[in-house]
Amino acid sequence: MTSIVDIEQGQFLDINGAATHYHDVGEGKVVLLLHGSGPGVSAWANWRHAIPALASSARVLALDLVGYGATERSDTVRYSLRTWTDHVWSFLDELGIDKVSVIGNSLGGRIAMQMAEDNQDRLDRLVLMGAPGVGMTLTEGLKALRSYEPSYEAMSSMLKTYFAVDKSIITDDLVQIRYQASAAPGAHEAYRLMFFHPDHAGSELVVSEDQVRAITVPTLLVHGREDRVVPVDVAWNMIDLLPNGDLHVFSRCGHWTQIEHADEFNRRVSDFLEIVEAH
């Protein structure tokens, strides 16, 4: 039986010459988890509650995107929506996976939408959680994320102010893990390149109404009512455009629905993806 320690450690796979760190747990329908873009983020930091729960009845994949977590960083990579999306497609191809459901958090949700624009035939269902979309603006929360400079105090303040309504979930261990990841060799330099260099991601994360209308696969939007990074209004804008979209808004919840309301999030997502939750 796979232990939590084994899941957390993950494994590596060569993707286009880069050692990509990922988690591969469980059996059944394939569910891909894509993390967000906050400093110090990784697949495990983002999905540590979801991976074991969903893997009880599905095959769950979660990778550290290029520039994040333990995935190898290259001095020559150009960070962009296309780069991240191609990394995900190559990852799935390397594992021989033709069709997948995708759960995308924040940046991961925008990547999921790009995957839908690329090839919806390979997608079963989408879950977009706290995802940027139509009507998105540069919020105070996003400004705080982008202006972060590595320190324990800065990480603690950022997480408590902008990520969660219930501050008690921001433990010293969580802050330390995120801070250490954000200060790892090359991590902050890559983070600055992603969002501040004119040759990198920039404004590519915006999405048009026509792009959203074209997403026909069944889609569940999940959002925290008190989200200070991506306002819940964005989700309301999106649900009016998605042909096959549903929306669930969690009250007393910020940008971390999968952590602040972990049990209910896992139940609702399991139901939507039509995987049977083990009890």
C-alpha positions as CSV (number, residue, x, y, z in Angstrom):
1,M,0.0,0.0,0.0
2,T,1.3,3.4,-1.0
3,S,2.1,5.6,2.0
4,I,1.6,9.4,2.3
5,V,5.4,9.8,2.5
6,D,5.8,7.9,-0.8
7,I,3.1,10.1,-2.4
8,E,4.7,13.3,-1.2
9,Q,8.1,12.3,-2.5
10,G,6.8,11.5,-6.0
11,Q,9.0,10.5,-8.9
12,F,10.7,12.0,-12.0
13,L,10.1,11.6,-15.7
14,D,12.1,13.2,-18.6
15,I,9.9,15.6,-20.5
16,N,11.6,17.2,-23.4
17,G,14.9,17.0,-21.7
18,A,13.7,18.3,-18.3
19,A,13.4,16.1,-15.3
20,T,9.8,16.6,-14.3
21,H,8.7,15.8,-10.8
22,Y,5.2,14.3,-10.4
23,H,2.9,12.1,-8.4
24,D,1.1,9.1,-9.9
25,V,-1.3,7.4,-7.4
26,G,-4.3,5.1,-7.7
27,E,-6.1,3.3,-10.5
28,G,-9.2,3.9,-12.7
29,K,-10.2,7.1,-14.6
30,V,-7.3,9.4,-15.1
31,V,-7.5,12.8,-13.2
32,L,-4.8,15.4,-13.8
33,L,-4.2,18.1,-11.1
34,L,-2.6,21.3,-12.2
35,H,-1.4,23.7,-9.4
36,G,-1.4,27.5,-9.2
37,S,1.3,30.1,-9.6
38,G,1.9,31.3,-6.0
39,P,5.5,31.5,-4.7
40,G,6.7,28.2,-3.2
41,V,3.9,26.2,-4.8
42,S,4.2,22.7,-5.9
43,A,1.8,19.9,-6.9
44,W,2.0,18.4,-3.4
45,A,1.7,21.8,-1.6
46,N,-1.4,22.5,-3.6
47,W,-3.1,19.1,-3.7
48,R,-1.9,17.3,-0.6
49,H,-5.5,16.8,0.7
50,A,-7.0,16.0,-2.8
51,I,-4.4,13.5,-4.0
52,P,-5.0,10.7,-1.4
53,A,-8.8,11.3,-1.4
54,L,-9.3,11.2,-5.2
55,A,-6.8,8.4,-5.6
56,S,-9.0,6.1,-3.6
57,S,-11.2,5.7,-6.7
58,A,-9.2,7.1,-9.7
59,R,-5.7,7.3,-11.1
60,V,-4.4,10.8,-10.0
61,L,-1.6,12.6,-11.7
62,A,-0.1,15.8,-10.4
63,L,3.1,17.4,-11.8
64,D,5.3,20.3,-10.8
65,L,5.0,22.6,-13.8
66,V,8.1,24.1,-15.5
67,G,9.6,26.6,-13.1
68,Y,7.9,25.2,-10.0
69,G,8.6,22.6,-7.3
70,A,11.2,20.0,-7.9
71,T,11.0,20.0,-11.7
72,E,14.3,20.8,-13.3
73,R,14.7,24.5,-14.2
74,S,16.5,25.6,-17.4
75,D,18.2,28.9,-18.1
76,T,16.8,28.9,-21.6
77,V,13.1,28.2,-21.0
78,R,10.6,31.0,-21.9
79,Y,7.8,30.9,-19.4
80,S,4.4,31.3,-21.1
81,L,1.0,29.8,-21.2
82,R,2.1,27.8,-24.3
83,T,5.2,26.5,-22.5
84,W,3.2,25.3,-19.5
85,T,0.5,23.8,-21.7
86,D,2.9,22.0,-24.0
87,H,4.7,20.7,-20.9
88,V,1.4,19.1,-19.7
89,W,0.6,17.6,-23.1
90,S,4.1,16.1,-23.4
91,F,3.8,14.7,-19.9
92,L,0.5,13.0,-20.8
93,D,2.0,11.7,-24.1
94,E,5.0,10.3,-22.3
95,L,2.7,8.4,-20.0
96,G,0.6,7.2,-22.9
97,I,-2.6,8.8,-21.7
98,D,-5.1,9.7,-24.4
99,K,-8.0,11.1,-22.4
100,V,-8.1,12.8,-19.0
101,S,-10.2,14.9,-16.7
102,V,-8.4,18.0,-15.5
103,I,-8.6,19.9,-12.2
104,G,-6.9,23.3,-12.5
105,N,-6.2,25.7,-9.6
106,S,-5.7,29.3,-10.6
107,L,-2.9,29.3,-13.2
108,G,-3.7,25.5,-13.6
109,G,-7.3,26.4,-14.5
110,R,-6.1,28.8,-17.2
111,I,-3.8,26.0,-18.6
112,A,-6.8,23.6,-18.5
113,M,-8.8,26.1,-20.6
114,Q,-5.9,26.3,-23.1
115,M,-5.9,22.5,-23.3
116,A,-9.6,22.7,-24.2
117,E,-8.8,25.2,-26.9
118,D,-6.0,22.8,-28.2
119,N,-7.9,19.5,-28.2
120,Q,-11.2,18.9,-26.4
121,D,-11.3,15.3,-27.7
122,R,-8.7,14.4,-25.2
123,L,-10.6,15.9,-22.3
124,D,-13.4,14.1,-20.3
125,R,-14.3,16.9,-17.8
126,L,-12.8,20.1,-16.4
127,V,-12.8,21.5,-12.9
128,L,-11.7,25.1,-12.8
129,M,-10.9,26.2,-9.2
130,G,-10.3,29.8,-8.4
131,A,-9.3,30.2,-12.1
132,P,-8.7,33.5,-13.8
133,G,-11.1,34.3,-16.6
134,V,-13.4,36.8,-18.2
135,G,-13.3,40.1,-16.3
136,M,-10.1,39.3,-14.4
137,T,-8.2,42.3,-13.2
138,L,-4.9,42.8,-11.3
139,T,-6.2,42.4,-7.7
140,E,-4.5,43.3,-4.5
141,G,-4.0,39.6,-3.9
142,L,-2.2,39.1,-7.2
143,K,-0.1,42.2,-6.6
144,A,1.0,40.7,-3.3
145,L,1.9,37.4,-4.9
146,R,3.9,39.0,-7.7
147,S,5.8,41.4,-5.3
148,Y,6.8,38.6,-2.9
149,E,10.4,38.5,-1.7
150,P,11.5,35.3,0.0
151,S,11.3,35.4,3.8
152,Y,9.4,33.4,6.4
153,E,7.6,36.6,7.6
154,A,6.6,37.6,4.1
155,M,5.3,34.1,3.3
156,S,3.3,34.0,6.5
157,S,1.7,37.4,5.9
158,M,0.9,36.7,2.3
159,L,-0.8,33.3,3.0
160,K,-2.8,34.6,6.0
161,T,-3.9,37.8,4.3
162,Y,-4.8,36.6,0.8
163,F,-5.2,32.8,0.7
164,A,-7.5,31.7,3.6
165,V,-10.4,33.0,5.6
166,D,-9.7,30.5,8.4
167,K,-6.2,31.6,9.4
168,S,-5.8,28.6,11.7
169,I,-5.0,26.4,8.6
170,I,-1.9,28.5,8.0
171,T,0.4,26.5,10.3
172,D,4.1,27.2,11.0
173,D,4.9,24.0,9.1
174,L,3.0,25.1,6.0
175,V,4.6,28.5,6.0
176,Q,8.0,27.0,6.4
177,I,7.5,24.5,3.6
178,R,6.3,27.2,1.2
179,Y,9.0,29.7,2.2
180,Q,11.8,27.1,1.8
181,A,10.5,26.2,-1.7
182,S,10.2,29.8,-2.7
183,A,13.9,30.4,-1.6
184,A,15.3,27.2,-3.2
185,P,18.2,27.8,-5.7
186,G,16.8,29.4,-8.9
187,A,13.2,29.4,-7.6
188,H,12.7,33.1,-7.1
189,E,14.7,34.0,-10.2
190,A,12.3,31.8,-12.2
191,Y,9.3,33.3,-10.5
192,R,10.4,36.9,-11.3
193,L,11.0,35.9,-15.0
194,M,7.5,34.5,-15.3
195,F,5.6,37.6,-14.5
196,F,7.9,40.6,-14.8
197,H,10.1,39.9,-17.9
198,P,8.6,41.2,-21.2
199,D,9.7,38.0,-23.0
200,H,7.8,35.7,-20.6
201,A,4.2,35.0,-19.6
202,G,2.9,38.6,-19.2
203,S,-0.7,39.1,-20.2
204,E,-1.1,35.7,-21.9
205,L,-3.2,34.4,-19.0
206,V,-6.3,36.5,-20.0
207,V,-9.1,34.6,-21.8
208,S,-11.8,36.0,-24.1
209,E,-15.5,35.4,-24.1
210,D,-15.3,33.5,-27.4
211,Q,-12.6,31.2,-26.0
212,V,-14.9,30.3,-23.0
213,R,-18.0,29.8,-25.2
214,A,-16.0,27.3,-27.2
215,I,-15.4,25.0,-24.2
216,T,-18.1,22.3,-24.7
217,V,-16.8,19.6,-22.3
218,P,-18.7,19.4,-19.0
219,T,-17.1,22.0,-16.7
220,L,-17.4,22.6,-13.0
221,L,-16.3,26.0,-11.6
222,V,-15.4,26.0,-8.0
223,H,-14.7,29.3,-6.2
224,G,-14.4,30.8,-2.7
225,R,-16.8,33.6,-2.0
226,E,-14.1,35.6,-0.2
227,D,-11.3,34.9,-2.8
228,R,-9.0,38.0,-2.8
229,V,-6.7,36.7,-5.5
230,V,-9.3,35.9,-8.2
231,P,-12.7,37.5,-7.3
232,V,-15.8,35.3,-7.4
233,D,-17.3,37.7,-9.9
234,V,-15.0,36.1,-12.5
235,A,-16.7,32.8,-11.9
236,W,-20.1,34.3,-12.4
237,N,-18.9,35.9,-15.6
238,M,-17.7,32.5,-16.8
239,I,-20.8,30.5,-15.9
240,D,-22.9,32.7,-18.2
241,L,-20.6,31.7,-21.1
242,L,-19.9,28.0,-20.6
243,P,-22.4,25.8,-22.6
244,N,-22.0,22.9,-20.2
245,G,-20.9,24.6,-17.0
246,D,-21.9,24.3,-13.3
247,L,-20.8,26.5,-10.5
248,H,-20.3,25.9,-6.8
249,V,-19.3,28.8,-4.5
250,F,-18.0,28.0,-1.0
251,S,-18.9,30.5,1.7
252,R,-16.2,31.7,4.2
253,C,-13.6,30.6,1.7
254,G,-10.7,32.3,0.0
255,H,-8.4,31.1,-2.8
256,W,-7.9,27.6,-1.3
257,T,-11.2,25.8,-1.6
258,Q,-9.3,22.4,-1.9
259,I,-7.7,23.1,1.5
260,E,-10.2,25.2,3.4
261,H,-13.1,22.9,2.5
262,A,-11.1,19.8,1.7
263,D,-13.7,17.1,2.5
264,E,-16.6,18.8,0.7
265,F,-14.4,19.8,-2.2
266,N,-13.2,16.2,-2.7
267,R,-16.8,14.9,-2.5
268,R,-18.2,17.4,-5.0
269,V,-15.3,16.9,-7.5
270,S,-15.6,13.1,-7.2
271,D,-19.3,13.3,-8.0
272,F,-18.8,15.6,-10.9
273,L,-16.0,13.5,-12.4
274,E,-18.2,10.4,-11.8
275,I,-15.6,8.6,-9.7
276,V,-16.9,6.7,-6.7
277,E,-15.4,8.0,-3.4
278,A,-14.2,5.3,-1.1
279,H,-15.5,5.4,2.4
